[in-house]
Amino acid sequence: MFLPFFDALRRGGVPVSLREYLSFLEGLAAGLCTYDIDGFYYFARAAMVKDERFLDRFDRAFSEAFSGLEAITPDDVLNAVDLPEEWLRKQLEKHLTDEEKAQIEALGGFDNLMETLKKRLEEQKGRHQGGSKWIGTGGTSPFGAYGYNPEGVRIGQKESRHHRAVKVWDKREFRDFDDTVELGTRNIKVALKRLRQWARHGANEELDLPGTIRASAEAGYIDVKTRPERHNAVKVVLFLDVGGSMDAHVQLVEELFSAAKSEFKHLEHWYFHNCLYEGVWKSNKRRWNEATPTWDVLHRYGPDYKCIFVGDASMSPYEITHRGGANEHWNDEAGHVWLTRAREQWPDHTWLNPIPERGWGYTQSIQIIREIFENRMHPLTLEGITAAMKELG
């Protein structure tokens, strides 16, 4: 019966394997989430999603496969009388207090509860708010919505105020994790974390548990050992294209810059416009009188740095291929010469482009820079940054 769900996951782009699907069925057969909709959702997600990028796709596939699962009508409720009485009693004993059980017994049991529901459905006219008898919203009637009764039947309520059987999959809280969407600061941090080289340095402030155990065993008393905390030792030089066509992407680039500053302790950033030339700058407001020669930057940071260019690579092809082609000043050497020097200085390099990849083929300058970078260009999506970090690592 769950094959349509499996098909929906595969159609939706969730790479679930047959082995994972069989494990899911084994868990259901073992009774891990019997008659628990929320538990079923979380168990299915844990069994068949192994990467956070696919959580939103899973939610969409789940909604497609089980849409209407909670749309309980009065007829559905009345049909539930056919459930085995022994099972229902066990559920009552499992979930209700002694006081709540006594209240149900006062009504004469489950069958009488259903008969009462039938009668009140026939007698009631119109909407009823509050109270303890009629089917309606609020109050303590066993029937209706937005109230509370230990043996109550929920009718006409879209969600549970007590967070039971809530259609959590329709909330799609993980849509930002989808690797096909552009990124916010939080998700950029998640992607940048994939580029890490751990090293321990600084003061001995972190408990060294293995060392403490070993030293204590040797000494015969508690001998606490500490060690320096681990830090990300990756060193990054970041070149950011500013102005012109990049104005449309300024928010995204700011988010990337913010995430990179918090993730990489050793981060050096420089600005350029359109293409790399003989000068770069730290402050865009002072770019004309406080520019730094690009040669100085190339000599300042060693080849152990990772180099990341961020720009839309959208310009006149002459700005890359010809001396004097820059649109703001006369450049004695063509842009491709400086890009090649940067690639040679930092062998671990990549280019991140905020323009969706499907549009790259329509801009000649993008194609030229892709060739210069030997196809080390990636889009600013979670998937693109993940691929770039893997390339740099």
Disulfide bonds with the S-S distance in Angstrom:
none
